[in-house]
Amino acid sequence: MNPAAPTAQPHILIVEDDEVIREATRMALERYGFPVSTAADGLEGLETFQAVRPDLLLLDVMLPLLDGVGLCRRIREESQLPILMMSARTDPVDVVSGLEAGADDYIVKPFESAVLVARIRTVLRRVRVVPAAETPPPPPVPAAAPLTPTESAPPAPPASPVAPASAVAPAPPARTVRSLDGMEVDTDSMEVRVHGRLVPLTPTELRLLLEFTAAPGIVLERSSLLERVWDYEWGADTRVVDVHVQRLRAKIGAGRIETVRGFGYKLRRPV
């Protein structure tokens, strides 16, 4: 375990049991300016995650002591940070297991460092929060010069009529809430509630739900969702979409998102 020093750059945790791959990936990411921590097995990965709280987890599927799928599930119990799975296998069961456990995406080994960095930056863009600009403090008011013995204070100006608070207080901005059959999506606070119950979603799940709630009743193709949610402009594995829809259904209600065979998915309108 080698926690990196505090920095403003996104901090990446690599959990990979193959030392050659682990160190080569670490050096490649550091060349791109990312601070990196590493772990060689699942249990060490969990300990390192709890110690450094990284911004993204790069997680191998096959790990000793605690495999990648198990570690992914453990982390999802307490965090919604982006998780990118690594696997040397393209077995559909292997890929789907990682996504069902809560991973946001996956990449197949071996990979070029530029491809990995592009995928990492894409995942990070989904969760990037731009801090509000700070309002500069008002300039200090200069202190009045003390009065001399021969001077007197100027007369106070006549009091102005005070308007009632309701007449001068600005109205709070209206919140943007998308309501649909007992589900509320607050696009300001990015919170989702189903029948009043707060539903925790990963950033990817939330972006997917925003696409559906922006167009209820309209069929959204898998390729379109890949481009709009995952920022993929090329043909990618549509299983990523399918598994995330399954995860979303499990959280907001299985009957809300309908499969349109041969096309994609749509959010059902209330009857």
HELIX and SHEET records of a PDB file:
HELIX    1   1 GLU A   19  ARG A   31  1                                  13    
HELIX    2   2 GLY A   42  VAL A   52  1                                  11    
HELIX    3   3 GLY A   68  ARG A   76  1                                   9    
HELIX    4   4 PRO A   92  GLU A  100  1                                   9    
HELIX    5   5 SER A  113  VAL A  127  1                                  15    
HELIX    6   6 ALA A  165  VAL A  168  1                                   4    
HELIX    7   7 PRO A  203  ALA A  214  1                                  12    
HELIX    8   8 ARG A  222  TRP A  230  1                                   9    
HELIX    9   9 ARG A  239  ILE A  252  1                                  14    
SHEET    1   A 5 VAL A  36  ALA A  39  0                                        
SHEET    2   A 5 ILE A  12  VAL A  15  1                                        
SHEET    3   A 5 LEU A  56  ASP A  60  1                                        
SHEET    4   A 5 ILE A  83  SER A  87  1                                        
SHEET    5   A 5 ASP A 105  VAL A 108  1                                        
SHEET    1   B 4 VAL A 177  LEU A 180  0                                        
SHEET    2   B 4 MET A 183  ASP A 186 -1                                        
SHEET    3   B 4 GLU A 191  VAL A 194 -1                                        
SHEET    4   B 4 ARG A 197  LEU A 198 -1                                        
SHEET    1   C 3 LEU A 220  GLU A 221  0                                        
SHEET    2   C 3 GLY A 264  LEU A 267 -1                                        
SHEET    3   C 3 ILE A 257  VAL A 260 -1                                        
END                                                                             
